[in-house]
Amino acid sequence: MRDDDPSLRRVRTTPELGDGSWYVVDGLAGDVEVFVRMGLDTRHRSVVQEVVVRSNHRVASDQVQRLPLATLERLANRPLDGEQLRDMLVSTGPVLRDDPEESAEAFADRVARRYALHAALTRSPAKAMADESEVPVSRVHRWVREARRLGKLAPGRQGTAG
């Protein structure tokens, strides 16, 4: 590789593996190591955001094409049972409260994640959030409306939660 080639740019930074957001893809043949970083899209579904392929030899394009990215996303988004969802609700930390130090985007993201978990458990996620936060349901509806406006939650459908 020539340093003066305008189509190639040498990058000196590498992904920080081990920060909790990178995962190793097991079960691939050969000496290829594959790492993926998962994230959430606007509908709070897990998606592959970054891929790192490492090998002691040449990485061939057919190896990259065979990476099971869609399968990884499908596995990450498989439905959880009620007990797993309840555990996630408990482990997500304190109940929602308005924090003047928190940005509107960050708060809307927290509201959306919590709402999505409750929506998987009950037909009245706003009521469940209001009960746990000890606030009126109307306030939770306002939080959810703002989360939708900011694109953190998909538009609502009449008569359905989520």
C-alpha positions as CSV (number, residue, x, y, z in Angstrom):
1,M,0.0,0.0,0.0
2,R,1.3,3.4,-0.9
3,D,0.9,6.2,1.6
4,D,0.3,8.8,-1.2
5,D,-2.6,6.8,-2.8
6,P,-5.6,9.2,-2.4
7,S,-8.1,6.3,-2.4
8,L,-6.6,4.8,0.7
9,R,-6.1,6.4,4.1
10,R,-4.1,4.9,6.9
11,V,-5.9,5.0,10.2
12,R,-4.0,4.7,13.4
13,T,-6.9,4.1,15.7
14,T,-8.3,0.7,16.4
15,P,-11.6,-0.4,18.0
16,E,-11.5,-0.7,21.7
17,L,-12.3,-4.3,22.4
18,G,-13.4,-5.2,25.8
19,D,-15.5,-2.1,26.5
20,G,-18.6,-4.2,26.8
21,S,-20.1,-3.4,23.4
22,W,-18.0,-5.7,21.2
23,Y,-18.8,-9.4,20.8
24,V,-16.7,-12.3,19.3
25,V,-18.4,-14.3,16.6
26,D,-17.7,-18.0,17.4
27,G,-17.9,-21.0,15.1
28,L,-16.2,-19.5,12.0
29,A,-13.7,-21.7,10.1
30,G,-10.0,-20.9,9.7
31,D,-7.9,-18.5,11.6
32,V,-10.3,-15.5,11.1
33,E,-11.4,-13.7,14.2
34,V,-14.6,-11.6,13.9
35,F,-15.8,-9.0,16.3
36,V,-19.0,-7.1,16.0
37,R,-20.4,-4.1,17.9
38,M,-24.1,-4.2,18.4
39,G,-26.2,-1.1,18.9
40,L,-29.9,-0.1,18.9
41,D,-31.7,1.4,15.9
42,T,-34.5,3.9,16.2
43,R,-37.0,1.1,17.0
44,H,-34.7,-0.2,19.8
45,R,-33.9,-3.4,17.9
46,S,-30.3,-4.7,18.0
47,V,-28.4,-4.1,14.8
48,V,-24.7,-4.7,13.8
49,Q,-23.0,-1.3,13.7
50,E,-19.4,-2.3,13.3
51,V,-17.4,-5.3,12.2
52,V,-13.7,-6.1,12.7
53,V,-12.2,-9.0,10.9
54,R,-8.7,-10.1,11.9
55,S,-6.5,-12.9,10.5
56,N,-2.8,-13.9,10.4
57,H,-3.2,-14.3,6.7
58,R,-5.1,-12.5,3.9
59,V,-8.8,-11.8,4.6
60,A,-10.6,-12.8,1.5
61,S,-13.8,-11.1,0.3
62,D,-15.7,-14.4,0.3
63,Q,-14.9,-14.8,4.0
64,V,-16.4,-11.3,4.7
65,Q,-19.5,-12.1,2.5
66,R,-20.2,-15.2,4.5
67,L,-20.4,-13.4,7.9
68,P,-23.7,-14.2,9.4
69,L,-24.7,-10.6,10.3
70,A,-28.4,-11.1,9.7
71,T,-28.4,-14.2,11.9
72,L,-26.6,-12.3,14.7
73,E,-29.2,-9.6,14.6
74,R,-32.0,-12.1,14.5
75,L,-30.5,-13.9,17.6
76,A,-30.0,-10.6,19.4
77,N,-33.7,-9.6,18.8
78,R,-35.3,-12.9,19.7
79,P,-38.3,-12.6,22.1
80,L,-37.5,-12.9,25.7
81,D,-39.8,-14.6,28.2
82,G,-41.6,-12.6,30.9
83,E,-39.1,-13.5,33.6
84,Q,-36.2,-12.3,31.6
85,L,-38.0,-9.0,30.8
86,R,-38.8,-8.5,34.5
87,D,-35.1,-9.1,35.3
88,M,-34.2,-6.5,32.7
89,L,-36.6,-4.0,34.3
90,V,-35.0,-4.5,37.7
91,S,-31.5,-4.3,36.3
92,T,-32.0,-1.1,34.3
93,G,-31.5,1.0,37.4
94,P,-33.7,3.5,39.2
95,V,-37.2,4.3,38.1
96,L,-37.7,7.3,35.8
97,R,-37.5,10.8,37.2
98,D,-36.9,14.1,35.5
99,D,-33.3,15.0,36.0
100,P,-32.4,18.6,35.1
101,E,-28.8,17.6,34.4
102,E,-29.8,15.0,31.8
103,S,-30.2,16.0,28.1
104,A,-33.7,15.6,26.5
105,E,-32.2,13.1,24.0
106,A,-30.7,10.9,26.8
107,F,-33.9,11.1,28.8
108,A,-36.1,10.2,25.8
109,D,-33.8,7.3,25.1
110,R,-34.2,6.0,28.7
111,V,-38.0,6.5,28.4
112,A,-38.1,4.5,25.1
113,R,-36.1,1.6,26.4
114,R,-38.2,1.3,29.6
115,Y,-41.4,1.7,27.7
116,A,-40.4,-1.0,25.2
117,L,-39.7,-3.4,28.1
118,H,-43.0,-2.6,29.8
119,A,-44.9,-2.9,26.5
120,A,-43.6,-6.5,26.1
121,L,-45.1,-7.3,29.6
122,T,-48.4,-5.4,29.7
123,R,-51.0,-3.7,27.6
124,S,-50.7,-0.6,29.7
125,P,-46.9,0.3,29.7
126,A,-47.5,4.0,30.5
127,K,-49.5,3.0,33.6
128,A,-46.8,0.6,34.7
129,M,-44.2,3.3,34.3
130,A,-46.3,5.8,36.2
131,D,-46.8,3.4,39.0
132,E,-43.1,2.6,39.4
133,S,-42.1,6.3,39.0
134,E,-44.9,7.5,41.3
135,V,-46.0,10.1,38.8
136,P,-49.3,10.7,37.0
137,V,-49.9,8.7,33.8
138,S,-50.3,11.9,31.9
139,R,-46.7,12.8,32.7
140,V,-45.5,9.4,31.3
141,H,-47.7,10.0,28.2
142,R,-45.9,13.3,27.8
143,W,-42.5,11.6,28.1
144,V,-43.5,8.9,25.5
145,R,-44.9,11.6,23.1
146,E,-41.5,13.4,23.3
147,A,-39.6,10.2,22.8
148,R,-41.7,9.6,19.7
149,R,-41.1,13.1,18.5
150,L,-37.3,12.7,18.9
151,G,-37.5,9.4,17.0
152,K,-36.6,7.2,19.9
153,L,-39.9,5.3,19.7
154,A,-41.9,4.4,16.6
155,P,-45.2,6.2,16.0
156,G,-48.0,4.8,18.2
157,R,-50.9,2.8,16.9
158,Q,-54.4,3.3,18.2
159,G,-55.3,0.6,20.7
160,T,-51.9,-1.1,20.9
161,A,-49.0,-0.6,23.3
162,G,-45.6,-0.1,21.9
